[in-house]
């Protein structure tokens, strides 16, 4: 007989979190610490979403999560998780880029990148400074008409090697392309450039395990292999529950750490939103980390 992964689940919760990516885990933890009853549902066989890994015989663990993030993650983990988790975040001081166009090793901060661009790539010092200052000044509420390609062409016309150096690590980090608004590149790039690149000591599996322990300690009900099929709403567009693995579970609110288009168009249903909102949702180009 197949295992019931919802065995013992309650009939209703204050909040149901859909998806156990880092955002879903963090949201569940914050809500639980605030005193709400929280059920987290993950359709995969392990928690973590894109922060994931897989194992092979012989004790080998292949970590395929994002391996680098800005220094701000330390402060975020202290605030939303625990000091023990934050203390495991360490700097990566030797980042290597190897490709047919160049071979470089860098500490991945503004000072070192400035030196690289000037000495190895022969870019004028004032141009480098102006580029960094422009990227640093970007905000999410700025005009989004300039693309990343146009940003690079403005400062480094015809220099595909410089574009590769500047673009490659950020594409890895957040899926940015040259046709996206320049702010999607500039803000993330500047965050990395402030203090360099950091990672979690011990690997993603250790990070998720510590997060899991903290969630359980705070009373979150964690369920894997639990696929949400529907988010139920009433005539007033208020959430009343979800259907997961064929079972209905009531709730007062849903936090969806899932693909925005799947959430709106499939789980809730476009008939429950204003037509203008639905059209905006349909026009969204989801990031390559969305599922």
Secondary structure as the mmCIF struct_conf table of DSSP 4:
data_model
#
loop_
_struct_conf.conf_type_id
_struct_conf.id
_struct_conf.beg_label_comp_id
_struct_conf.beg_label_asym_id
_struct_conf.beg_label_seq_id
_struct_conf.end_label_comp_id
_struct_conf.end_label_asym_id
_struct_conf.end_label_seq_id
TURN_TY1_P TURN_TY1_P1 UNK A 5 UNK A 8
BEND BEND1 UNK A 11 UNK A 11
STRN STRN1 UNK A 12 UNK A 18
BEND BEND2 UNK A 21 UNK A 21
HELX_RH_AL_P HELX_RH_AL_P1 UNK A 22 UNK A 33
TURN_TY1_P TURN_TY1_P2 UNK A 34 UNK A 35
STRN STRN2 UNK A 38 UNK A 41
BEND BEND3 UNK A 43 UNK A 47
TURN_TY1_P TURN_TY1_P3 UNK A 49 UNK A 50
BEND BEND4 UNK A 51 UNK A 51
STRN STRN3 UNK A 53 UNK A 56
TURN_TY1_P TURN_TY1_P4 UNK A 57 UNK A 59
STRN STRN4 UNK A 60 UNK A 63
BEND BEND5 UNK A 65 UNK A 65
STRN STRN5 UNK A 69 UNK A 69
TURN_TY1_P TURN_TY1_P5 UNK A 71 UNK A 71
HELX_RH_AL_P HELX_RH_AL_P2 UNK A 72 UNK A 80
BEND BEND6 UNK A 81 UNK A 81
HELX_RH_AL_P HELX_RH_AL_P3 UNK A 83 UNK A 86
TURN_TY1_P TURN_TY1_P6 UNK A 87 UNK A 88
STRN STRN6 UNK A 89 UNK A 92
STRN STRN7 UNK A 95 UNK A 99
TURN_TY1_P TURN_TY1_P7 UNK A 100 UNK A 101
STRN STRN8 UNK A 102 UNK A 106
BEND BEND7 UNK A 109 UNK A 109
HELX_RH_AL_P HELX_RH_AL_P4 UNK A 110 UNK A 115
HELX_RH_PI_P HELX_RH_PI_P1 UNK A 116 UNK A 120
BEND BEND8 UNK A 121 UNK A 121
HELX_RH_AL_P HELX_RH_AL_P5 UNK A 125 UNK A 136
TURN_TY1_P TURN_TY1_P8 UNK A 137 UNK A 137
TURN_TY1_P TURN_TY1_P9 UNK A 140 UNK A 141
BEND BEND9 UNK A 142 UNK A 142
BEND BEND10 UNK A 146 UNK A 146
STRN STRN9 UNK A 147 UNK A 147
HELX_RH_AL_P HELX_RH_AL_P6 UNK A 148 UNK A 155
BEND BEND11 UNK A 156 UNK A 156
TURN_TY1_P TURN_TY1_P10 UNK A 157 UNK A 158
HELX_RH_AL_P HELX_RH_AL_P7 UNK A 160 UNK A 174
TURN_TY1_P TURN_TY1_P11 UNK A 178 UNK A 179
BEND BEND12 UNK A 180 UNK A 180
STRN STRN10 UNK A 181 UNK A 181
HELX_RH_AL_P HELX_RH_AL_P8 UNK A 182 UNK A 195
STRN STRN11 UNK A 197 UNK A 200
TURN_TY1_P TURN_TY1_P12 UNK A 201 UNK A 202
HELX_RH_AL_P HELX_RH_AL_P9 UNK A 204 UNK A 217
TURN_TY1_P TURN_TY1_P13 UNK A 218 UNK A 219
STRN STRN12 UNK A 221 UNK A 223
BEND BEND13 UNK A 224 UNK A 225
STRN STRN13 UNK A 228 UNK A 233
TURN_TY1_P TURN_TY1_P14 UNK A 235 UNK A 236
BEND BEND14 UNK A 237 UNK A 237
STRN STRN14 UNK A 239 UNK A 244
TURN_TY1_P TURN_TY1_P15 UNK A 245 UNK A 246
STRN STRN15 UNK A 247 UNK A 256
BEND BEND15 UNK A 258 UNK A 258
HELX_RH_AL_P HELX_RH_AL_P10 UNK A 260 UNK A 261
HELX_RH_PI_P HELX_RH_PI_P2 UNK A 262 UNK A 269
HELX_RH_3T_P HELX_RH_3T_P1 UNK A 270 UNK A 272
BEND BEND16 UNK A 273 UNK A 273
HELX_RH_AL_P HELX_RH_AL_P11 UNK A 275 UNK A 282
TURN_TY1_P TURN_TY1_P16 UNK A 283 UNK A 283
TURN_TY1_P TURN_TY1_P17 UNK A 288 UNK A 289
#
